[in-house]
Amino acid sequence: MTPTHSQPAAPLSAPAIVRATVRAAGALVTRQLLGHGLNAAGAVALANLFSVEEFGIYAIVVLIWSVLYVISDVGLGAALVRQGEEPEPHDYRSVFTAQLLMMTTLLVLVWPLAPLLAAPYARAGDVAFIMRMAALALLPACLQTVPSIRLERHLRFERLALVEVGQALVFNLTAVALAWAGRGAAVSLGAALLARKIGGAVLAQAASPWAPGWHFSWNRLRGLLAFGVPFQGVGVVALGKDAFIPVVAGVLAGEAAVGLLTWASWVARAPVLALFMMQRVYLPAFSRMLEHRGELARFVENVLFTANAAVAPLAVLVLLLSEHLPALVFGKQWQSAVPLVLPYWLAMLPLATAFPLFGLLGALGHARTAFVLAATQAAAVWLLGAPLTAAFGATGAAWASVLAAPAIAAAVPIARRSVDFDVARAVVAPWSAALVCGGALLAMRMHWPVTSVAGLMACSAAALVVYGLTIAMLAPSRARTMLSLLTQAAAPKRATGPA
């Protein structure tokens, strides 16, 4: 039964929250891996269909949409997800009304200003068209917000994941089909973006039916914004950091440099894709766990262990195999981007620990602290990156990300002021096992050079087996605990959240 204000949901016990979190994480990661697999397949297809300059426009598309969507949300959804009591119907309607007004305002502003905003780019007409399509896509997106909030609150991420897989399928099929038909980057990507959000709205309503309604309560919204604005600000400044590539590097070094930098950053950050997915689980999971403070430190350690255990082996594989990806997967035109992978890889390393802790800070009510850390990193990328790009081109832009990365590592000591968890217990074993995995991979490459996709996959699979055996020896207790939780989470369970 769907909880209402007259029938509040009973608080979950600590073990139930852990099981629900593992179930949610497993469902989200498993299904969204399919979604990201579709995105990766689409990116590979587009990388072969587009020129390097057109692929740079692909990066601009992702940035434009992300910026517009994050700004339009202002954290209202996250505020409802975090609160302890079940939101009432007028809370959802207030959020829907406010977001629809903001999205409409953005559309009205962006449409006439798009040519001016796109003027610095060589392909200004294409970029302006995409800006307008991205702004138009905001309108159907507002129909997806409330169903997503309701599902997140109850950790029903298996349904959310299906929605996002569907969106990825719609986007990539549309983009690749239009690119194959010779419609060009602007039309292909702009139309795909609009189709993605229309499809997402339809699927979200099917996953959690909700009848839109009008309600506006400034007093209620003001309370939600007190948490939501700084929380969402973390996403805004993260996008501001990522905007450095298409904005500054694009202006100073050209669209080709944007394409090369985007390719290198995507390859280097591939190991943390699962963590991007998990961002949506961390906040509600930690928020529900605050009711059991005695179990919170151990829960945080287990989350950090799991995050690092997922990232560490993939990070090693990416670093050691990236030189083979252009020739075997993406096309030889990307070979010149391989040296740019290393700096982005180094900048990626703190994320396995920082991402979960940003969710913890949000749950603890320290959203402003997380915002300051993210803003410091973004400011460092821009302040250091502009002169480095001017002096060294794409190479300077990539290394700026390394110099800015320590800013988010400060999340560790700040979070430990509120929760006494042990970072070393969570990260040493995964990364030690990853080093063994890397040594095994290097030994295999010495005897069996990687000359095909099949060889690439075989080496990766063998190295991952070595990793699994090693971490089972280094951290047997945590490995058994996680296996037990996964087994329990896989068992059938009666739904407790909204349908």
C-alpha positions in Angstrom: 0.0 0.0 0.0 1.3 3.5 -0.8 2.0 5.4 2.4 0.0 8.6 2.8 -0.1 11.4 5.5 -2.9 9.4 7.3 -0.9 6.1 7.0 2.7 7.0 7.7 5.3 4.4 6.7 6.7 2.6 9.7 10.5 3.2 10.3 12.7 0.4 9.0 15.1 -1.4 11.3 18.8 -1.0 10.7 19.2 -4.5 9.2 16.1 -3.8 7.0 17.7 -0.6 5.8 20.9 -2.4 5.0 19.0 -5.0 3.0 16.9 -2.4 1.2 20.0 -0.4 0.4 21.8 -3.5 -1.0 18.7 -4.4 -3.0 18.4 -0.9 -4.3 22.0 -0.7 -5.2 22.0 -4.0 -6.9 18.9 -3.2 -8.9 20.2 0.2 -9.8 23.7 -0.8 -10.8 22.6 -3.9 -12.7 20.0 -2.2 -14.7 21.9 1.0 -15.1 24.9 -0.8 -16.3 22.7 -1.8 -19.2 21.8 1.8 -19.6 25.4 2.9 -19.5 26.2 0.0 -21.8 23.7 1.4 -24.2 25.3 4.9 -23.8 28.7 3.5 -24.3 27.6 1.6 -27.4 25.9 4.8 -28.7 29.1 6.8 -28.0 31.2 4.2 -29.9 28.8 4.4 -32.8 28.8 8.2 -32.8 32.5 8.3 -32.4 32.8 6.4 -35.7 30.0 8.3 -37.5 31.1 11.8 -36.4 34.3 13.6 -36.9 36.4 14.6 -33.9 34.9 18.1 -34.1 31.3 16.8 -34.2 32.1 14.5 -31.3 33.1 17.7 -29.4 29.5 18.9 -30.0 28.3 15.6 -28.4 30.1 16.7 -25.2 28.5 20.1 -25.4 25.1 18.4 -25.7 25.6 16.5 -22.5 26.8 19.7 -20.7 23.9 21.9 -21.9 21.2 19.5 -20.9 22.8 18.7 -17.5 23.2 22.4 -16.6 19.7 23.3 -17.6 18.2 20.3 -15.7 20.2 20.8 -12.5 19.4 24.5 -12.4 15.7 23.8 -12.9 15.5 21.3 -10.0 17.2 23.4 -7.2 17.2 20.4 -4.9 13.5 20.3 -4.1 13.3 16.6 -4.9 16.3 15.8 -2.7 14.8 17.7 0.1 11.6 15.6 0.0 13.7 12.4 -0.3 15.7 13.3 2.8 12.9 14.3 5.2 11.9 11.7 7.8 8.1 11.9 7.5 6.2 10.9 4.4 5.4 14.0 2.2 1.8 15.0 1.9 0.1 15.3 -1.5 0.3 19.1 -1.5 4.1 18.8 -0.9 4.5 16.9 -4.2 2.2 19.3 -6.0 4.2 22.3 -4.7 7.4 20.8 -6.0 5.8 20.0 -9.4 4.3 23.6 -9.7 7.6 25.3 -8.7 9.6 23.1 -11.1 7.2 23.6 -14.0 7.4 27.4 -13.5 11.2 27.3 -13.4 11.5 25.1 -16.5 9.1 27.3 -18.4 11.1 30.4 -17.4 14.3 28.7 -18.6 12.8 27.8 -21.9 11.6 31.4 -22.5 15.1 32.8 -21.6 17.2 30.2 -23.5 15.2 30.2 -26.8 16.1 33.8 -27.9 19.5 33.9 -26.2 20.8 30.6 -27.8 22.5 32.3 -30.8 24.3 34.7 -28.5 25.4 32.0 -26.1 26.6 29.8 -28.9 28.5 32.6 -30.7 32.0 31.7 -29.4 31.9 28.3 -31.1 32.9 27.7 -34.7 29.7 25.6 -35.2 27.5 28.3 -33.5 24.4 27.4 -35.4 24.6 23.7 -34.4 25.2 24.6 -30.7 22.3 27.1 -30.7 19.9 24.5 -32.1 20.9 22.0 -29.4 20.5 24.6 -26.7 16.9 25.2 -27.8 16.1 21.5 -28.0 17.6 21.0 -24.5 15.5 23.8 -23.1 12.4 22.4 -24.8 13.1 19.0 -23.3 12.7 20.5 -19.8 9.0 20.6 -20.1 8.3 16.8 -20.4 11.1 16.3 -17.8 9.0 17.9 -15.1 6.4 15.1 -15.3 9.2 12.7 -14.3 10.2 14.4 -11.1 7.5 13.5 -8.6 7.3 9.8 -9.6 11.1 9.6 -9.2 11.0 11.2 -5.8 8.4 8.8 -4.6 10.4 5.8 -5.8 13.6 7.1 -4.3 12.1 7.7 -0.9 11.2 4.0 -0.7 14.4 2.7 -2.3 12.5 1.4 -5.2 15.5 1.8 -7.5 14.7 -1.2 -9.6 11.8 0.7 -11.2 13.9 3.9 -11.5 16.6 1.9 -13.2 14.2 0.5 -15.8 13.0 4.1 -16.6 16.6 5.2 -17.1 17.4 2.2 -19.3 14.4 3.0 -21.4 15.6 6.6 -21.7 19.1 5.5 -22.7 17.6 3.2 -25.4 15.4 6.0 -26.8 18.3 8.5 -26.9 20.9 6.3 -28.5 18.6 4.7 -31.1 17.4 8.1 -32.1 20.8 9.7 -32.2 22.6 6.8 -34.1 19.7 6.3 -36.6 19.7 10.0 -37.5 23.5 10.2 -37.6 23.5 7.1 -39.9 21.0 8.8 -42.1 23.4 11.8 -42.5 21.4 14.3 -40.5 24.5 15.7 -38.8 25.4 16.1 -35.1 23.0 19.0 -34.3 19.8 17.4 -35.6 20.7 13.9 -34.4 21.6 14.9 -30.9 19.0 17.6 -30.4 16.1 15.3 -31.5 17.5 12.4 -29.4 17.6 14.6 -26.3 13.9 15.6 -26.8 12.9 12.1 -27.4 14.7 10.9 -24.3 12.8 13.2 -22.0 9.4 12.4 -23.5 10.1 8.7 -23.1 11.4 9.2 -19.6 8.2 11.0 -18.6 6.0 8.3 -20.0 8.0 5.5 -18.3 8.2 7.3 -14.9 4.5 7.7 -14.8 4.1 4.0 -15.6 6.5 3.1 -12.8 4.8 5.3 -10.2 1.5 6.7 -11.4 0.9 10.2 -10.1 -1.7 12.8 -11.2 -0.1 16.2 -11.6 -1.8 18.9 -9.6 -1.3 22.6 -8.9 -0.4 23.9 -5.4 2.0 26.7 -4.3 3.0 27.2 -0.7 6.0 29.6 -0.4 6.4 28.7 3.3 6.7 25.0 2.5 9.0 25.6 -0.5 11.2 27.9 1.5 11.8 25.1 4.0 12.7 22.7 1.3 15.0 25.2 -0.5 17.0 25.7 2.7 18.3 22.2 2.2 17.8 21.7 -1.5 19.7 24.7 -2.9 23.1 23.9 -1.3 22.6 20.2 -1.9 21.8 20.8 -5.6 24.6 23.3 -5.6 27.0 20.4 -5.4 25.7 19.2 -8.8 25.8 22.7 -10.2 29.4 23.3 -9.4 30.3 19.8 -10.5 28.8 20.6 -13.9 30.6 24.0 -13.7 33.9 22.0 -13.3 33.0 19.8 -16.3 32.0 22.8 -18.3 35.6 23.8 -18.4 36.3 21.4 -21.3 33.6 22.6 -23.8 33.7 26.3 -22.6 37.4 27.2 -22.0 39.2 24.4 -23.8 36.7 24.8 -26.7 37.3 28.5 -27.0 41.1 28.4 -26.4 41.9 25.1 -28.2 39.0 24.4 -30.5 36.3 21.8 -30.9 38.8 19.0 -31.8 40.5 19.5 -28.4 37.0 19.3 -26.8 36.5 15.9 -28.5 39.9 14.6 -27.4 39.5 15.8 -23.8 36.0 14.4 -23.6 37.0 11.0 -24.9 40.0 10.8 -22.4 37.9 11.9 -19.4 35.1 9.5 -20.2 37.6 6.6 -20.5 39.4 7.5 -17.3 36.2 8.0 -15.4 34.5 4.8 -16.6 35.4 3.0 -13.3 33.2 5.4 -11.3 30.1 5.1 -13.5 28.6 2.8 -10.9 29.2 5.5 -8.2 27.4 8.1 -10.3 24.4 5.7 -10.3 24.8 5.1 -6.6 24.7 8.9 -5.8 20.9 8.5 -5.8 21.0 5.7 -3.2 23.4 7.3 -0.8 21.2 10.2 0.4 18.0 8.2 1.1 20.0 5.3 2.6 22.1 7.4 5.0 19.0 9.5 5.8 17.0 6.4 6.9 20.0 5.1 8.8 20.2 8.2 11.0 17.5 6.7 13.0 20.1 4.1 14.1 23.2 6.1 14.9 24.8 3.2 16.7 25.0 1.3 13.4 25.9 4.3 11.3 29.7 4.1 11.5 29.8 0.4 10.5 27.3 1.1 7.7 29.5 4.0 6.3 32.6 1.7 6.4 30.7 -1.0 4.5 29.5 1.5 1.9 33.1 2.9 1.4 34.5 -0.6 1.2 31.9 -1.6 -1.5 32.5 1.6 -3.5 36.3 1.2 -3.5 36.0 -2.5 -4.1 34.0 -1.8 -7.3 36.2 1.0 -8.5 39.7 -0.2 -7.8 40.0 -3.2 -10.2 38.3 -1.3 -13.0 40.6 1.7 -12.5 43.6 -0.5 -12.9 42.2 -2.2 -16.1 41.5 1.2 -17.6 44.9 2.6 -16.9 46.8 -0.4 -18.3 44.5 -1.1 -21.3 43.6 2.4 -22.5 46.3 2.4 -25.1 44.5 -0.4 -27.0 41.1 1.2 -27.0 41.5 3.4 -30.1 42.7 0.7 -32.4 40.3 -2.0 -31.2 37.1 -0.1 -30.2 36.8 3.6 -31.0 38.8 4.2 -34.1 42.4 5.2 -34.7 41.5 8.9 -34.8 41.4 8.8 -31.0 45.0 7.6 -30.5 46.3 11.1 -29.8 43.9 11.3 -26.8 45.5 8.3 -25.0 48.2 10.4 -23.2 45.3 12.6 -21.7 43.8 9.6 -19.9 46.5 9.5 -17.2 45.7 12.9 -15.6 42.0 12.3 -15.6 42.6 8.9 -14.1 44.6 10.4 -11.3 41.9 13.0 -10.6 39.3 10.2 -10.5 40.9 8.2 -7.7 39.5 10.2 -4.7 35.9 9.8 -6.0 35.4 6.3 -4.8 35.6 7.6 -1.2 34.3 11.2 -1.7 31.1 10.3 -3.5 29.6 8.3 -0.7 30.7 10.8 1.9 29.0 13.6 0.0 25.8 11.7 0.4 26.5 11.2 4.1 27.1 15.0 4.5 23.8 15.7 2.8 22.0 13.2 5.1 23.6 14.8 8.2 22.3 18.2 7.1 25.8 19.5 6.0 24.8 20.2 2.4 26.5 23.6 2.5 29.8 21.9 3.5 29.6 19.6 0.5 28.8 22.5 -1.7 31.9 24.4 -0.5 34.1 21.5 -1.2 32.7 21.0 -4.7 32.9 24.7 -5.4 36.5 24.8 -4.4 37.4 22.0 -6.7 35.5 23.6 -9.6 37.1 27.0 -9.0 40.5 25.4 -9.0 39.9 23.7 -12.3 38.9 27.0 -13.9 41.6 29.2 -12.3 44.4 26.7 -13.0 43.0 25.3 -16.2 42.7 28.5 -18.2 46.4 29.5 -18.1 47.5 25.9 -18.4 45.3 25.4 -21.5 46.6 28.7 -23.0 50.2 27.5 -22.5 50.0 23.8 -23.2 46.7 23.2 -25.0 44.7 20.0 -24.3 47.5 18.6 -22.1 47.3 21.6 -19.8 43.5 21.3 -19.5 43.8 17.7 -18.5 46.4 18.2 -15.8 44.4 21.0 -14.2 41.9 18.4 -13.0 44.7 16.6 -11.1 45.8 19.8 -9.3 42.1 20.5 -8.3 41.3 16.9 -7.1 42.5 17.2 -3.5 39.7 19.7 -2.7 37.1 16.9 -2.5 39.4 14.7 -0.4 38.6 17.0 2.5 35.2 15.3 2.7 36.9 12.5 4.8 38.1 14.5 7.8 34.9 16.6 7.8 32.6 13.6 7.7 34.6 12.0 10.5 33.7 14.9 12.8 30.2 13.6 12.9 30.6 9.8 12.4 33.6 7.9 13.7 34.3 5.6 10.8 37.7 4.1 9.8 38.7 5.0 6.3 41.8 2.7 6.2 39.7 -0.4 6.9 37.5 0.5 4.0 40.1 1.3 1.3 43.3 -0.5 1.9 42.2 -4.0 1.0 40.4 -3.1 -2.3 43.4 -1.1 -3.6 45.9 -3.7 -2.5 44.0 -6.3 -4.3 43.8 -4.0 -7.3 47.6 -3.7 -7.4 47.9 -7.5 -7.5 45.3 -7.5 -10.3 47.4 -5.0 -12.2 50.6 -7.1 -11.8 48.8 -10.1 -13.1 47.5 -8.1 -16.1 51.0 -6.9 -16.9 52.4 -10.4 -16.7 49.7 -11.6 -19.1 50.4 -8.8 -21.6 54.1 -9.8 -21.7 53.2 -13.3 -22.9 50.0 -12.6 -24.8 49.9 -9.2 -26.5 46.4 -7.6 -26.8 45.6 -7.5 -30.5 41.9 -8.0 -30.6 38.7 -7.2 -28.7 38.4 -10.8 -27.7 42.0 -10.7 -26.3 41.1 -7.4 -24.5 38.1 -9.0 -22.8 40.0 -12.2 -21.9 42.8 -10.3 -20.2 40.3 -8.2 -18.3 38.3 -11.2 -17.2 41.4 -13.1 -16.0 42.6 -10.1 -14.1 39.2 -9.6 -12.4 39.3 -13.2 -11.3 42.7 -12.6 -9.7 41.3 -9.5 -8.0 38.3 -11.4 -6.6 40.4 -14.1 -5.1 42.9 -11.6 -3.7 40.3 -9.4 -2.0 38.6 -12.5 -0.6 41.9 -13.4 1.1 42.6 -9.8 2.3 39.1 -9.0 3.6 37.3 -12.3 4.2 34.9 -11.0 6.8 33.7 -8.1 4.6 33.5 -10.4 1.6 31.3 -12.9 3.5 29.1 -10.1 4.8 28.6 -8.6 1.4 27.9 -12.0 -0.1 25.3 -12.7 2.6 23.6 -9.4 2.1 23.5 -9.9 -1.7 21.9 -13.3 -1.2 19.3 -11.9 1.2 18.6 -9.0 -1.1 18.1 -11.3 -4.0 15.3 -13.1 -2.2 11.7 -12.2 -3.2 10.3 -9.4 -1.1 6.8 -7.8 -0.9 6.8 -4.2 -2.1 6.5 -1.6 0.6 6.9 1.5 -1.5 4.7 3.3 -4.0 3.6 1.3 -7.0 
